[in-house]
Amino acid sequence: MAQRTGALRSPRFWISMAGGLGIVLAAVLLTNHDGAMTVIQAVYARITCGILNGLGHATRVVGNTVSSSRFGISVVAACTGLFVTSLFAFAVVVFPVRWGSKLVGLALGIGGIFVVNVIRLVSLYYVGVHWPGVLDSVHLLVWQSLLIVVAVALWLLWAGGITSRRGREASS
């Protein structure tokens, strides 16, 4: 118990907590800032459109909407994965390791969530084209849950890797 109380008094702990809360606050502010969110949505839409065109679909982007003659999807704020990403980042920042390890975790995790989110958007286009009756279920139940599972799995892999590396170094 003495170790835990000491950790709570550590300036490192409070700096990490402030950084983590700053990340969550930034995500909330971005979500509520139309200009910034519009840019993020447009980036996701353009990347999704590029991939779909590379796969042989004649899609185009108008604002945050990717469409073709067959189907269209709009990338709204909830489709950016920003909330899940900010929670992942918070978990990394408050984990008691050196900042270099945290930066690696942030880069890998945020990049991984971004890639999975793009895969999500591309797959939702395909579902909308081929199985429009299940689009809402796949969008709201399957992919939202999967994105959370991916974020947790990425954090567990990163934290487990850091912890096992610390254990190996301590036993050497």
C-alpha positions in Angstrom: 0.0 0.0 0.0 2.9 2.3 0.7 4.1 2.0 -2.9 0.7 2.9 -4.3 0.4 6.0 -2.1 3.9 7.0 -3.1 3.0 6.6 -6.8 0.0 8.9 -6.3 2.3 11.6 -4.9 4.8 11.3 -7.7 5.0 14.3 -10.1 5.3 11.8 -12.9 1.9 10.3 -12.1 0.2 13.7 -12.1 2.0 14.8 -15.3 0.8 11.6 -17.0 -2.8 12.1 -15.7 -2.7 15.7 -17.0 -1.4 14.6 -20.4 -4.1 11.9 -20.6 -6.9 14.2 -19.6 -5.5 16.7 -22.1 -5.8 14.1 -24.9 -9.4 13.3 -24.0 -10.2 17.0 -23.8 -8.6 17.7 -27.1 -10.7 14.9 -28.7 -13.9 16.4 -27.2 -13.0 19.8 -28.4 -12.2 18.5 -31.9 -15.5 16.7 -32.0 -17.3 19.9 -31.2 -15.2 22.1 -33.5 -16.8 22.0 -36.9 -13.7 23.1 -38.8 -11.3 20.6 -37.4 -13.8 17.8 -37.5 -14.7 18.6 -41.1 -11.0 18.2 -42.1 -10.7 14.9 -40.3 -13.9 13.6 -41.9 -12.7 14.7 -45.3 -9.4 13.0 -44.9 -11.1 9.7 -44.0 -13.5 10.1 -47.0 -10.6 10.8 -49.4 -8.6 7.8 -48.2 -11.7 5.6 -48.4 -12.5 6.8 -51.8 -8.9 6.2 -53.0 -9.0 2.6 -51.7 -12.4 1.9 -53.3 -11.2 3.4 -56.6 -8.1 1.2 -56.4 -10.4 -1.8 -55.9 -12.2 -0.9 -59.1 -15.1 1.2 -57.9 -15.9 4.5 -59.5 -16.4 6.5 -56.3 -16.0 10.2 -55.7 -15.9 12.5 -52.7 -18.0 15.5 -52.0 -17.2 16.9 -48.6 -17.4 14.0 -46.2 -19.4 11.7 -48.5 -18.0 8.9 -50.6 -20.4 7.8 -53.3 -20.9 6.0 -56.6 -23.8 5.2 -58.8 -24.5 2.2 -56.5 -24.2 3.5 -53.0 -22.8 6.3 -50.8 -21.5 6.7 -47.2 -21.0 9.8 -45.2 -18.2 10.0 -42.7 -19.7 11.7 -39.7 -17.9 12.6 -36.5 -18.8 9.2 -34.9 -17.1 7.5 -37.9 -13.7 9.0 -37.2 -12.9 6.7 -34.3 -11.7 9.8 -32.4 -13.4 8.9 -29.1 -11.9 5.3 -29.1 -8.5 6.7 -30.2 -8.5 9.3 -27.4 -9.4 6.6 -24.8 -6.5 4.5 -26.1 -4.2 7.4 -25.9 -5.3 8.2 -22.4 -4.6 4.6 -21.3 -1.1 4.8 -22.9 -0.2 8.2 -21.4 -1.2 7.2 -17.8 0.6 3.9 -18.0 3.7 4.1 -15.7 6.5 3.8 -18.2 9.0 6.2 -19.8 7.8 8.7 -22.3 9.8 7.1 -25.1 7.8 3.9 -24.6 4.6 5.9 -24.5 5.4 7.7 -27.8 6.0 4.3 -29.4 2.7 3.0 -28.0 0.8 6.1 -29.2 2.2 5.9 -32.7 1.5 2.2 -33.1 -1.9 2.3 -31.5 -3.2 5.5 -33.1 -1.9 4.2 -36.5 -3.5 0.8 -35.9 -6.8 2.2 -35.0 -6.7 4.6 -38.0 -6.0 1.7 -40.4 -8.8 -0.5 -38.9 -11.2 2.5 -39.1 -10.4 2.9 -42.8 -11.0 -0.9 -43.3 -14.3 -0.3 -41.5 -15.3 2.5 -43.8 -14.4 0.5 -46.9 -16.2 -2.6 -45.6 -19.3 -0.5 -44.8 -19.4 0.6 -48.4 -19.3 -3.0 -49.6 -22.0 -4.0 -47.1 -24.1 -1.1 -48.3 -23.7 -2.2 -52.0 -24.2 -5.9 -51.5 -26.3 -6.3 -48.2 -28.0 -2.9 -47.5 -30.5 -4.6 -45.2 -27.8 -5.4 -42.6 -25.9 -2.1 -43.0 -27.2 -0.5 -39.8 -26.5 -3.7 -37.7 -23.0 -4.0 -39.1 -22.3 -0.3 -38.7 -23.7 0.1 -35.2 -23.2 -3.3 -33.6 -20.4 -5.1 -35.3 -17.9 -2.4 -36.3 -18.3 -0.2 -33.2 -17.7 -3.2 -31.0 -14.8 -4.4 -33.1 -13.1 -0.9 -33.0 -13.3 -1.0 -29.2 -11.9 -4.5 -29.1 -9.1 -3.5 -31.5 -8.2 -0.5 -29.3 -8.1 -2.6 -26.1 -6.1 -5.4 -27.8 -3.6 -2.9 -29.1 -3.2 -1.5 -25.6 -2.9 -4.9 -24.1 -0.2 -5.9 -26.6 1.7 -2.7 -26.1 1.4 -2.8 -22.2 2.2 -6.5 -22.1 5.3 -6.0 -24.3 6.5 -3.2 -22.1 5.9 -5.1 -18.9 7.5 -8.3 -20.2 10.5 -6.3 -21.4 10.8 -4.7 -18.0 10.7 -8.1 -16.4 13.4 -9.5 -18.6 15.6 -6.4 -17.9 15.0 -6.7 -14.2 16.0 -10.4 -14.2 19.2 -9.9 -16.2 
